[in-house]
Amino acid sequence: MKAVRIRGTENYAEEAPELLKRYESISFADAHRLVMHLIPTAPSRASQHSDTRSSPSNRPKNFAAARCCCIHHR
């Protein structure tokens, strides 16, 4: 199979080590500064099932046994 060149990736292999250094030098807080207010400060659990509010037909047959941990069901 012939390698396909994608425009914009030229010289990436040569620049990768420097790009990695720059990437790793940025803290999580700095990288996400504009959205930090959207990230919860306390740990939480995500639902393991689809949104059950949409329709009763979408709910598991034995809803109590599904061990729902969604905030909207507490």
N, C-alpha and C positions, 0 to 999 in steps of 0.2 A: 504494500500500500504506500502510495506516495504521500509524503508529508505536505500538509496544506498550510501555507503562510496566511495568518490572519492579520490584517492591517491593524497597526497599533501595538503589536506585540514584538516588533523588531527590537533586538538588543536586550530583551527582558532577561535572558539567562545571565548576561554580563552584569546587569544592574540589580539582580535579585538580592545578593548579599547586602548591598547598601540599603535597598528598600526594606529589607527585613529589619535591619538595625533601626531605621527610622520608625517603622511600625511598632517595634517593641519598646521604643523610647516614650511612646505616648501612653499615659495612664488611662485606665478605664473611665475615670471621672472626667478627664479632659476630652476623651473621644466622644463621650455621651453627654457632655455638658448641656446641650440644648434640650435633651429629653429626660434628664435625671428626675425631674419632677413627676414623670409618668411611671417611674420604676418604684415598686413598693419597697418600703424600708424594712418591713417585717416579713419573715418567711410566710409563704402561703402554699396551698396545694392546688393543683390544677385538676379540673374535671377529667375523668377517664372515659367519658361518654359524650355523645353529641348533645347539643342543646335540647333539653327535654321540654322547654317552655313552648316550643313551636306547635306541637300537636300531641294529643294523648296517644295517637297511634305510633308515634316515634319512641315512646317510652318503653323501657324493658318490661317484659311480662311481670316479673317479680321485682318491682321497683325498689322495695325495701331491701331486698337481697343484693341489689346493685352496689350497695355501700357508697352511695352518692356523697361526694365531699364538696360539692359546689357551694359557693357563697350564696347564690340565689335560692338555695334550698334550705338554708339554715335558719 
